Amino acid sequence: MTLTVRPARPADADALGRMGGALMRQHHDFDSQRFMLTEDVESGYRWWLAKEMKAREAVVLVAERDGEVVGYVYGRVEERDWNALRDRCGGFHDIWVDESARGSGAGRLLAEALVRRFTELGVPRVILMTAAKNEGAQKFFARLGWRPTMVEMTRETPGSGSL
Ligand SMILES: CC(C)(COP(=O)(O)OP(=O)(O)OC[C@H]1O[C@@H](n2cnc3c(N)ncnc32)[C@H](O)[C@@H]1OP(=O)(O)O)[C@@H](O)C(=O)NCCC(=O)NCCS
């Protein structure tokens, strides 16, 4: 089995839509109020990542196992944000590895490739968020050297129909 990582290409759009859609569904299942689920999950994500792929500040990479796309990672350079109290950084937004390919190092390859690309883009650190319930991902990121730095909290407003 050979695992490789390369920049995403327009021809990867269907695979990216499938994997991004799975990531969106996973998060919606964690907390259906906080994490949106659009009607067009796969085609929506396909559109979004195909657009991001062309952006200068964005990085979209895919992992291939024996020539078949089995994972992706997506991030984008974020400028200084006074609300978030953080300087320019690499924003690590998505990572997905198909279940059949997990536990073989594909996630690590993707994450390290994203960090290398961010290093080339001149950012001093890479920041990410994981869902509070996603303990597997938190262990994965900790294993790769990320430390916990923020806790997001959510409350619906009165009248939103969600209380
Ligand atoms: C998180 C995810 C990307 C990990 O991918 P993977 O290919 O299985 O990870 P790797 O095989 O590269 O593992 C790298 C290290 O993390 C550890 N790790 C990975 N998943 C883990 C888990 N669920 N619990 C504990 N440790 C884990 C591995 O044991 C390995 O450690 P090692 O170096 O000591 O062997 C994958 O499980 C996934 O796609 N999950 C669903 C999507 C998701 O939750 N994404 C994160 C939110 S954006």
The ligand as an SDF file (V2000), in Angstrom:
LIG
                    3D

 48 50  0  0  0  0  0  0  0  0999 V2000
   -8.8440   12.1460   12.8240 C   0  0  0  0  0  0  0  0  0  0  0  0
   -8.4220   11.3840   11.5530 C   0  0  0  0  0  0  0  0  0  0  0  0
   -8.1400   12.3700   10.4310 C   0  0  0  0  0  0  0  0  0  0  0  0
   -7.1340   10.5750   11.8710 C   0  0  0  0  0  0  0  0  0  0  0  0
   -6.6900    9.9760   10.6610 O   0  0  0  0  0  0  0  0  0  0  0  0
   -5.8110    8.6230   10.6590 P   0  0  0  0  0  0  0  0  0  0  0  0
   -5.3040    8.4270    9.2880 O   0  0  0  0  0  0  0  0  0  0  0  0
   -6.5830    7.5140   11.2720 O   0  0  0  0  0  0  0  0  0  0  0  0
   -4.6180    9.0170   11.6590 O   0  0  0  0  0  0  0  0  0  0  0  0
   -3.1240    8.4270   11.6530 P   0  0  0  0  0  0  0  0  0  0  0  0
   -3.1780    6.9670   11.3260 O   0  0  0  0  0  0  0  0  0  0  0  0
   -2.2560    9.2690   10.7870 O   0  0  0  0  0  0  0  0  0  0  0  0
   -2.7260    8.6190   13.1870 O   0  0  0  0  0  0  0  0  0  0  0  0
   -1.6820    9.5030   13.6250 C   0  0  0  0  0  0  0  0  0  0  0  0
   -1.5320    9.3390   15.1340 C   0  0  0  0  0  0  0  0  0  0  0  0
   -2.7480    9.7440   15.8000 O   0  0  0  0  0  0  0  0  0  0  0  0
   -3.2580    8.6760   16.5730 C   0  0  0  0  0  0  0  0  0  0  0  0
   -4.7240    8.6540   16.4330 N   0  0  0  0  0  0  0  0  0  0  0  0
   -5.4480    8.7480   15.3100 C   0  0  0  0  0  0  0  0  0  0  0  0
   -6.7570    8.6480   15.5830 N   0  0  0  0  0  0  0  0  0  0  0  0
   -6.8420    8.4630   16.9170 C   0  0  0  0  0  0  0  0  0  0  0  0
   -7.9430    8.2710   17.7990 C   0  0  0  0  0  0  0  0  0  0  0  0
   -9.2290    8.2630   17.3580 N   0  0  0  0  0  0  0  0  0  0  0  0
   -7.6890    8.1070   19.1320 N   0  0  0  0  0  0  0  0  0  0  0  0
   -6.4120    8.1210   19.5950 C   0  0  0  0  0  0  0  0  0  0  0  0
   -5.3200    8.3030   18.7950 N   0  0  0  0  0  0  0  0  0  0  0  0
   -5.5450    8.4570   17.4680 C   0  0  0  0  0  0  0  0  0  0  0  0
   -2.6840    7.4130   15.9590 C   0  0  0  0  0  0  0  0  0  0  0  0
   -2.6420    6.3420   16.8980 O   0  0  0  0  0  0  0  0  0  0  0  0
   -1.3130    7.8770   15.5380 C   0  0  0  0  0  0  0  0  0  0  0  0
   -0.4580    7.8770   16.6560 O   0  0  0  0  0  0  0  0  0  0  0  0
    1.0180    7.1840   16.5820 P   0  0  0  0  0  0  0  0  0  0  0  0
    1.8400    8.1540   15.8010 O   0  0  0  0  0  0  0  0  0  0  0  0
    1.3940    7.0400   17.9930 O   0  0  0  0  0  0  0  0  0  0  0  0
    0.8410    5.8770   15.8610 O   0  0  0  0  0  0  0  0  0  0  0  0
   -9.5260   10.3570   11.1290 C   0  0  0  0  0  0  0  0  0  0  0  0
   -9.8720    9.5570   12.2440 O   0  0  0  0  0  0  0  0  0  0  0  0
  -10.7870   10.9970   10.5910 C   0  0  0  0  0  0  0  0  0  0  0  0
  -10.8880   11.2990    9.4050 O   0  0  0  0  0  0  0  0  0  0  0  0
  -11.8010   11.2050   11.4520 N   0  0  0  0  0  0  0  0  0  0  0  0
  -13.0890   11.7590   11.0150 C   0  0  0  0  0  0  0  0  0  0  0  0
  -12.9890   13.2400   10.6680 C   0  0  0  0  0  0  0  0  0  0  0  0
  -12.5790   14.0830   11.8460 C   0  0  0  0  0  0  0  0  0  0  0  0
  -12.9790   13.8550   12.9880 O   0  0  0  0  0  0  0  0  0  0  0  0
  -11.7750   15.1050   11.5500 N   0  0  0  0  0  0  0  0  0  0  0  0
  -11.2710   16.0320   12.5610 C   0  0  0  0  0  0  0  0  0  0  0  0
  -12.1500   17.2020   12.7270 C   0  0  0  0  0  0  0  0  0  0  0  0
  -11.9740   18.4280   11.4800 S   0  0  0  0  0  0  0  0  0  0  0  0
  1  2  1  0
  2  3  1  0
  2  4  1  0
  2 36  1  0
  4  5  1  0
  5  6  1  0
  6  7  2  0
  6  8  1  0
  6  9  1  0
  9 10  1  0
 10 11  2  0
 10 12  1  0
 10 13  1  0
 13 14  1  0
 14 15  1  0
 15 16  1  0
 15 30  1  0
 16 17  1  0
 17 18  1  0
 17 28  1  0
 18 19  1  0
 18 27  1  0
 19 20  2  0
 20 21  1  0
 21 22  1  0
 21 27  2  0
 22 23  1  0
 22 24  2  0
 24 25  1  0
 25 26  2  0
 26 27  1  0
 28 29  1  0
 28 30  1  0
 30 31  1  0
 31 32  1  0
 32 33  2  0
 32 34  1  0
 32 35  1  0
 36 37  1  0
 36 38  1  0
 38 39  2  0
 38 40  1  0
 40 41  1  0
 41 42  1  0
 42 43  1  0
 43 44  2  0
 43 45  1  0
 45 46  1  0
 46 47  1  0
 47 48  1  0
M  END
$$$$
